[in-house]
Amino acid sequence: MTLPETAFDADTIMQGIVKWAKVESPTHHVEGVNQMMDLAAQDMHELGGDVERLPGIDGFGDVVVARFPSPEKSEQPGILILGHLDTVHEVGTLADKLPIRRDGDKLFGPGVLDMKGGNRLAIEAFGALRNAGLQPHLPVTFMFIPDEEVGSPSSRRRIEAEALKHEYVLVPEPLRPWGDVVTGRHAVQRFWVRAHGQPAHAGLSKAQGRSAIAKMAEIISRIEAMNDYDKQTTYAVGTVHGGVFVNVVTTLCEAQVLCVAPNDELLAEIQSNMAALAGEEDGVRIEVEAGLLRPVAKPHDKTMALYNHARKLAAAMGVELGHCQSGGGSDGNFTGALGIATLDGLGVGGANAHTFNEHLLIPTLVPQCRLIAGLLQTLK
């Protein structure tokens, strides 16, 4: 038995997404993230799940895990649906730069694309199966993460431990803008670069000092010049902090850099290039600290078998489903790198994630919801 054509309604799905998008949940706003966890836990309870709430670690929000056993194969590894509820949009974005609004086939709002929309699709898909009396062959687990947008520092071990209990991982991160799902992820690594200068009175004896800010400006230019778009290796200086008083030559300036590489060889090249920035120049000491790393997740055989299954389901719906290895980073990096069949980018279509023009495309809601439901119903 398959789901009827009337099983999904775009307006109903949108209402759920809007409800979630109204809760502002930037990663470090723990109250907002945990409010999202409240909503997710409520939905899981209503669907009949065995809900576990794991307290946050290191100042981040909680994790919600909901398990739905299968009478058919209750003890076998099942399907993990993995998504995050934090966003990059600060509190106040809704009232100012990115209010929730509909413009034709587009729905705008913080997190509607990345990735509250995708999480809602997965919930709607599973709920439709339950309402139709259709039971997945395998147990299904939902896992909601609080800190993906900063690299999942408090969640990685929990994600990996949970994923290893499952046969498949479905990640409803945004569909690629051209319509592909994601079968692999580039490596993503963060670095801290710190310049330590020499103090002086900026208005009286500037020549005696060595400005950390001035040196950092030079270093930033070097870092940005290392981008090689043909190789798909990128370096992005995302934050810069330095200085206390305008009349003091700055002694400390810090920059955070996000680097992306499509394979381990090019990742090693990035790591070498960043490490080579360390040293001393013009009386300024420069240090480089390697930070959080999302490993390369290659499109291995298990993942490709899962993709081919999804491709056939999509074809039966009249949709040609492509795939790619993608940048961007997600918690699918961790599960794919573990060798678990991981299909990422199953969420809503849209564009401009992480910007004040973030939006989803309403016509993608029902087809993507139907695809996720098909996977949940047919995977064995």
C-alpha positions in Angstrom: 0.0 0.0 0.0 1.3 3.5 -0.9 0.3 6.8 0.5 -2.6 8.5 -1.3 -2.0 11.7 -3.3 -3.9 13.6 -0.6 -1.5 12.5 2.2 0.5 15.8 2.0 -0.7 19.4 1.7 1.8 22.2 1.1 -0.1 24.7 3.2 -0.2 22.4 6.2 3.5 21.6 5.9 4.2 25.4 5.7 2.2 26.0 8.8 4.4 23.7 10.8 7.6 25.3 9.3 6.3 28.8 10.2 5.5 27.8 13.8 9.1 26.6 14.2 10.7 29.6 12.4 8.9 31.9 14.8 11.2 30.6 17.5 14.5 32.3 17.1 17.2 29.8 18.0 20.8 30.9 17.2 23.2 28.3 18.5 24.4 30.3 21.6 20.9 31.4 22.6 20.3 28.2 24.7 16.8 29.3 25.8 15.7 29.6 22.2 17.3 26.3 21.1 15.7 24.5 24.1 12.4 26.0 23.2 12.8 24.4 19.8 13.7 21.1 21.6 10.4 21.5 23.5 8.5 21.7 20.3 10.3 18.8 18.7 9.8 16.6 21.8 6.1 17.5 21.8 5.7 16.4 18.2 7.6 13.2 18.9 5.3 12.4 21.9 2.2 13.0 19.8 3.5 10.6 17.2 3.9 7.9 19.9 7.7 8.0 20.2 9.8 7.0 23.2 11.4 10.4 23.8 14.7 10.9 25.6 16.0 14.4 26.4 19.8 14.6 26.9 21.0 17.6 28.9 23.2 20.1 27.0 27.0 20.0 27.4 29.5 22.8 27.6 26.9 25.5 27.6 24.9 24.3 24.5 21.3 23.3 24.2 19.8 19.9 24.9 19.5 16.9 22.4 16.2 15.2 21.8 16.1 11.6 20.7 12.9 9.8 19.8 12.6 6.1 19.1 9.9 4.4 17.2 10.4 0.6 17.2 9.2 -1.7 14.4 7.1 -4.7 15.3 8.6 -6.4 12.3 12.3 -6.0 13.2 12.5 -4.3 16.5 16.0 -5.4 17.4 17.6 -4.7 14.0 19.6 -1.6 13.1 17.1 0.9 11.7 16.9 4.4 10.2 18.2 7.5 11.9 16.8 10.9 10.9 19.4 13.4 11.9 18.8 17.2 12.0 19.7 20.4 13.8 17.4 23.0 15.4 19.9 25.8 15.8 20.3 28.6 13.2 22.9 31.3 12.4 20.3 34.1 12.7 20.6 36.2 15.8 17.6 37.1 18.0 15.9 40.1 16.5 16.2 39.0 12.9 12.5 38.2 12.7 11.5 41.7 13.7 14.1 43.4 11.4 16.0 41.9 8.5 14.2 38.6 7.8 10.5 38.6 8.8 8.5 35.5 7.9 6.7 36.2 4.7 5.4 34.5 1.5 6.2 35.9 -1.9 4.7 33.7 -4.6 6.3 30.3 -4.4 8.9 31.5 -1.9 8.6 31.4 1.9 11.2 33.6 3.7 12.3 33.4 7.3 15.3 32.5 9.6 16.0 28.8 9.4 13.1 27.9 7.0 15.7 26.4 4.6 18.5 25.5 7.0 17.1 23.4 8.4 13.8 23.7 10.3 12.0 23.1 7.0 13.7 19.8 6.4 13.1 18.6 9.9 9.4 19.4 9.5 9.3 17.4 6.2 10.7 14.4 8.0 8.1 14.7 10.8 5.2 15.2 8.3 6.4 12.2 6.3 6.6 9.9 9.3 3.3 11.2 10.6 1.6 10.6 7.3 2.7 6.9 7.4 1.4 6.5 10.9 -2.0 8.1 10.0 -2.3 5.8 7.0 -1.6 2.7 9.2 1.7 2.1 7.3 4.6 0.7 9.3 8.2 1.1 8.3 10.1 -2.3 8.1 12.8 -0.9 10.3 12.9 1.0 13.6 13.0 4.8 13.1 14.9 7.2 15.4 14.8 11.0 15.2 17.7 12.9 16.7 17.6 16.7 17.0 20.9 18.5 17.5 21.5 22.0 19.2 24.9 23.1 17.8 25.5 22.0 14.2 26.0 25.6 13.0 29.2 25.9 15.1 30.5 22.4 14.2 28.5 20.3 16.6 31.2 20.4 19.4 29.0 19.1 22.1 27.0 16.7 19.9 29.6 14.8 17.7 30.2 11.9 20.1 26.5 11.5 20.7 25.8 11.6 17.0 28.4 9.0 16.2 27.3 6.7 19.0 23.7 6.9 17.9 24.5 6.5 14.2 26.5 3.3 14.8 23.3 1.7 16.0 21.6 2.2 12.6 21.7 0.9 9.1 20.8 4.2 7.4 21.1 7.9 8.2 18.7 10.4 6.5 19.7 14.0 6.9 17.1 16.6 5.8 19.5 19.4 5.2 18.5 21.6 2.2 18.3 20.1 -1.2 21.0 21.5 -3.4 19.7 24.5 -5.4 19.9 22.5 -8.6 17.9 19.7 -7.2 20.5 17.1 -6.2 20.7 15.2 -2.9 24.0 14.9 -1.2 25.9 11.6 -1.1 29.2 13.0 0.2 30.5 16.1 2.1 33.7 18.0 1.8 35.9 18.4 4.9 35.3 21.6 6.9 37.8 22.8 9.4 38.0 26.0 11.6 41.1 27.8 12.6 41.9 30.6 15.0 44.6 33.0 14.0 45.9 35.4 16.7 48.3 38.3 16.3 50.1 39.5 19.4 51.5 43.1 19.0 53.4 45.6 21.2 51.5 48.3 23.1 52.1 52.0 22.8 50.1 55.3 23.1 48.5 55.6 19.7 48.4 59.4 19.8 51.8 60.0 21.5 54.2 57.3 20.6 52.7 55.1 17.9 56.0 54.3 16.3 57.1 52.4 19.4 54.2 50.0 19.2 53.4 47.1 16.9 49.7 46.9 15.9 48.1 43.4 16.0 45.3 44.8 13.9 47.5 46.1 11.2 49.4 42.8 10.9 46.1 40.9 11.0 44.9 42.9 8.0 47.9 41.8 6.0 47.3 38.1 7.1 43.7 38.2 6.1 44.6 39.3 2.6 47.0 36.4 2.4 44.4 33.9 3.6 41.8 35.1 1.2 44.3 35.0 -1.7 44.7 31.2 -1.0 41.2 30.4 -2.3 41.3 28.0 -5.3 37.8 27.6 -6.6 38.9 25.3 -9.4 40.2 22.8 -6.7 37.1 23.6 -4.5 39.4 24.6 -1.6 38.2 27.7 0.1 39.3 29.9 3.0 36.8 32.3 4.6 37.7 34.7 7.4 34.4 34.9 9.2 35.1 36.9 12.4 37.7 39.4 13.5 38.1 40.9 17.0 40.7 43.2 18.3 41.4 46.4 20.2 40.0 48.0 23.4 40.8 51.7 23.2 41.3 53.7 20.1 44.2 55.5 21.6 46.1 52.3 22.4 48.1 50.4 19.8 46.4 47.0 19.7 48.2 44.1 21.3 45.8 41.3 20.4 43.7 40.6 17.3 41.9 37.3 16.6 40.3 36.0 13.4 38.4 32.8 12.9 38.7 31.1 9.5 36.5 28.4 7.9 38.3 26.2 5.4 36.8 23.6 3.0 38.4 20.8 1.0 36.9 18.1 -1.1 39.4 15.4 -0.1 42.0 14.5 2.5 44.9 15.5 0.3 43.7 19.0 -0.2 42.7 19.2 3.4 46.3 18.5 4.4 47.4 21.2 2.0 45.0 23.7 3.7 46.3 22.6 7.1 49.9 23.2 6.0 49.1 26.6 4.5 47.4 27.7 7.6 50.2 26.4 9.9 52.7 28.3 7.8 51.2 31.6 8.8 52.6 31.2 12.3 55.7 32.9 13.4 56.9 36.5 14.0 56.8 39.4 11.6 57.7 43.0 12.3 57.7 42.5 16.0 54.2 40.8 15.9 53.9 37.2 17.0 51.4 35.1 15.0 49.9 31.9 16.3 47.5 29.5 14.4 45.3 27.1 16.3 43.5 24.3 14.4 39.9 24.0 15.6 36.9 21.8 14.9 37.1 19.4 11.9 34.3 17.8 10.0 35.9 14.9 8.1 35.5 14.2 4.4 32.5 11.9 3.8 33.1 10.2 0.5 30.2 8.7 -1.5 30.9 5.1 -0.6 29.1 1.9 -1.8 26.6 1.8 1.1 25.6 5.4 0.5 25.4 5.0 -3.2 23.1 2.0 -2.8 20.9 4.1 -0.6 20.9 6.9 -3.2 20.0 4.5 -6.0 17.0 3.3 -3.9 15.9 7.0 -3.5 16.5 7.7 -7.2 14.1 4.9 -8.1 11.5 6.1 -5.7 11.8 9.6 -7.1 11.6 8.3 -10.7 8.3 6.7 -9.8 7.1 10.1 -8.8 8.2 11.6 -12.1 11.3 13.3 -10.6 14.9 12.9 -11.8 17.0 12.8 -8.7 20.7 13.7 -9.0 23.4 13.5 -6.4 26.7 15.2 -5.6 29.5 15.6 -3.1 28.9 19.0 -1.5 30.5 21.6 0.6 28.7 23.3 3.4 29.3 20.8 6.1 26.6 18.9 8.1 26.3 16.2 10.7 26.2 13.9 7.7 30.0 14.4 7.5 30.4 12.4 10.7 28.0 9.5 9.8 29.3 9.2 6.2 32.9 9.1 7.4 32.0 6.2 9.7 31.0 4.2 6.6 27.2 4.3 7.4 24.8 4.7 4.5 24.1 8.4 4.7 21.7 10.3 2.3 22.0 14.1 3.0 20.3 17.1 1.5 16.9 15.5 1.6 15.2 18.6 2.9 13.4 21.5 1.2 14.6 23.3 -1.9 15.5 26.9 -1.8 18.3 29.4 -1.7 20.4 31.9 0.2 20.8 29.9 3.5 22.7 31.9 6.2 21.6 35.3 4.6 18.8 37.8 5.1 17.3 36.4 1.9 17.0 32.8 3.1 13.9 31.2 1.6 12.4 27.8 0.7 10.6 27.0 -2.5 7.0 25.9 -1.7 6.7 23.6 -4.7 9.4 21.4 -3.3 7.6 20.6 0.0 5.2 17.9 -1.1 7.6 16.0 -3.4 10.4 16.0 -0.8 8.0 14.9 1.9 6.8 12.1 -0.3 10.3 11.0 -1.0 11.3 10.8 2.7 8.0 8.9 3.4 8.9 6.5 0.6 12.3 5.9 2.1 10.9 5.3 5.5 8.3 2.9 4.2 10.5 0.8 1.9 14.0 0.6 3.4 14.8 -2.9 4.7 
